[in-house]
Amino acid sequence: MAEEESEEGGGGGGKKLIIIIIIVLLLLGGGGAAAYFFVFASGDEDKPKEDAAQEELLEEERERASNVLEKAKDPYYFQFKDQKSEGGEYIISLMDGKHFLRVRMVAEMEMEEVDAQTYLEQRRPLIDDMIISYFASMDSASAQSPENIDRIKKQMKKKLNALYDQDFLKDYQGKGKNPVKRILITKIILN
């Protein structure tokens, strides 16, 4: 009788071992499949995001390069604010109401483009409004961010060049497509 029990126990143990091996293989196969999908499938989805991020970095580098390339050969620096009467800087209350920003900027143009300089000179109140409105919409975090300095320069350049009307630009004989070549921030302090 002891022999019969050992044969039944041995046969049952073999079946249990086979079932355990099958379960382990299924778990390993399922885990491997899950790992494959997480690693390779998520990598494919992130690829367009990575490509878009790379393209954005390349575009920023192109913009910086174009700003450098577009600088004036014989520069004239148009002061946004009159140096004599107002010290040449803007003092602007930021959106949070707790901080002030002191900014001094100049626009670089070609020296011989006197008509373009005079055109801006006659529009100082528009320029003042544009600058104050732009910076007053910022909060202190975005105003002091180094990444925003380039963006501010690009925006100011676009806004100043947008002041020139179509009649002026039609007759514009200056170098390049825009009278304002670049913006230089000569002072920026957050109080």
C-alpha positions in Angstrom: 0.0 0.0 0.0 2.9 2.3 0.6 4.1 1.6 -2.9 0.7 2.6 -4.3 0.7 5.9 -2.4 4.2 6.7 -3.5 3.3 6.1 -7.2 0.2 8.3 -6.9 2.2 11.0 -5.1 5.0 10.8 -7.6 2.6 11.1 -10.5 0.8 14.0 -9.0 4.1 15.7 -8.2 5.1 15.5 -11.8 1.9 17.0 -13.0 2.3 19.8 -10.4 5.8 20.4 -11.7 4.6 20.6 -15.3 1.8 23.0 -14.3 4.3 25.2 -12.4 6.7 25.3 -15.4 3.8 26.2 -17.8 2.7 29.0 -15.4 6.3 30.3 -15.1 6.7 30.2 -18.9 3.4 32.1 -19.4 4.4 34.7 -16.8 7.8 35.1 -18.5 6.2 35.4 -21.9 3.6 37.9 -20.7 6.2 39.9 -18.9 8.5 39.9 -22.0 5.6 41.0 -24.2 4.7 43.8 -21.8 8.3 44.9 -21.6 8.5 44.9 -25.4 5.4 47.0 -25.8 6.4 49.5 -23.1 9.9 49.9 -24.5 9.4 49.9 -28.2 5.8 51.1 -28.5 6.3 54.1 -26.2 9.6 54.9 -28.0 7.7 55.2 -31.3 5.1 57.6 -29.7 7.8 59.8 -28.2 9.8 59.9 -31.5 7.5 62.7 -33.0 7.7 64.6 -29.8 11.5 64.4 -29.8 11.6 65.4 -33.4 9.4 68.4 -32.7 11.5 69.4 -29.8 14.7 69.1 -32.0 13.1 71.1 -34.7 12.1 73.8 -32.2 15.7 74.0 -31.0 16.9 74.3 -34.6 14.4 77.1 -35.3 15.6 79.0 -32.2 19.2 78.6 -33.4 18.3 79.8 -36.9 16.5 82.8 -35.4 19.5 83.7 -33.2 21.8 83.4 -36.3 19.5 85.6 -38.4 19.5 88.2 -35.7 23.3 88.2 -35.7 23.5 88.2 -39.5 21.0 91.0 -39.8 22.9 93.4 -37.6 23.7 96.8 -39.1 27.0 97.3 -40.9 27.2 101.0 -40.0 24.9 101.1 -36.9 22.7 103.9 -35.6 21.2 103.2 -32.2 17.6 104.5 -31.8 16.9 105.2 -28.1 13.4 104.1 -27.2 13.1 106.8 -24.5 14.7 110.2 -24.6 17.9 110.0 -22.5 17.8 113.7 -21.5 14.3 113.9 -20.0 13.5 110.4 -18.8 16.9 108.8 -18.3 16.2 106.5 -21.2 14.5 103.7 -19.3 11.0 102.5 -18.7 9.8 101.7 -15.2 6.8 99.4 -15.5 4.6 97.8 -12.9 4.3 94.1 -13.6 1.0 92.1 -13.8 1.3 90.8 -10.2 1.3 94.4 -8.9 4.1 93.7 -6.5 7.1 94.2 -8.7 8.5 96.8 -11.0 10.7 96.3 -14.1 13.3 98.8 -15.2 14.1 98.4 -18.9 16.4 100.3 -21.3 16.4 99.2 -24.9 17.8 100.5 -28.2 17.0 99.6 -31.7 19.9 99.0 -34.1 19.4 100.5 -37.6 21.6 101.5 -40.5 23.2 104.9 -40.0 22.3 106.1 -43.5 18.6 105.2 -43.1 17.6 108.7 -41.8 14.1 108.4 -43.1 13.5 105.2 -41.1 15.0 106.9 -38.0 12.8 109.9 -38.4 9.7 107.7 -38.9 10.3 106.1 -35.5 11.1 109.4 -33.9 7.7 110.7 -34.9 6.0 107.7 -33.3 7.5 107.8 -29.8 4.1 107.8 -28.1 3.1 104.6 -30.0 6.4 103.0 -29.1 6.0 104.0 -25.4 2.5 102.5 -25.3 3.7 99.3 -27.0 6.6 98.8 -24.6 4.5 99.5 -21.5 1.6 97.3 -22.6 4.0 94.5 -23.5 5.9 94.4 -20.2 2.8 95.2 -18.0 1.3 91.9 -19.1 4.2 89.9 -17.7 4.6 88.4 -14.3 7.8 88.6 -12.3 8.8 85.0 -13.2 8.6 85.5 -16.9 10.2 88.9 -16.7 13.4 87.6 -15.1 13.7 84.4 -17.1 16.8 84.3 -19.3 15.0 82.4 -22.0 12.5 85.2 -22.3 15.2 87.8 -23.2 15.6 86.5 -26.7 11.8 86.2 -27.1 11.4 89.8 -25.9 14.0 91.0 -28.4 12.3 89.2 -31.2 8.9 90.5 -30.2 10.1 94.1 -29.9 11.8 93.9 -33.3 8.6 92.6 -34.9 6.5 95.3 -33.2 8.8 98.1 -34.2 9.1 97.0 -37.8 5.3 96.6 -37.9 5.0 100.3 -37.1 6.2 101.1 -40.6 3.2 101.4 -42.9 3.0 99.9 -46.4 3.6 103.3 -48.1 6.9 103.7 -46.3 8.0 100.2 -46.9 7.1 100.4 -50.6 9.6 103.3 -51.0 12.1 101.9 -48.5 15.6 101.7 -50.1 17.5 100.5 -47.0 19.5 97.4 -46.6 17.6 94.3 -45.8 13.8 93.9 -45.6 13.3 95.6 -42.2 14.6 99.0 -41.1 15.1 97.8 -37.5 17.9 95.2 -37.6 17.9 94.1 -34.0 17.0 95.1 -30.5 19.5 95.4 -27.7 18.5 95.4 -24.1 21.0 97.5 -22.3 19.4 97.3 -18.8 16.8 95.1 -17.2 16.2 95.1 -13.4 13.4 93.5 -11.5 12.5 95.3 -8.3 
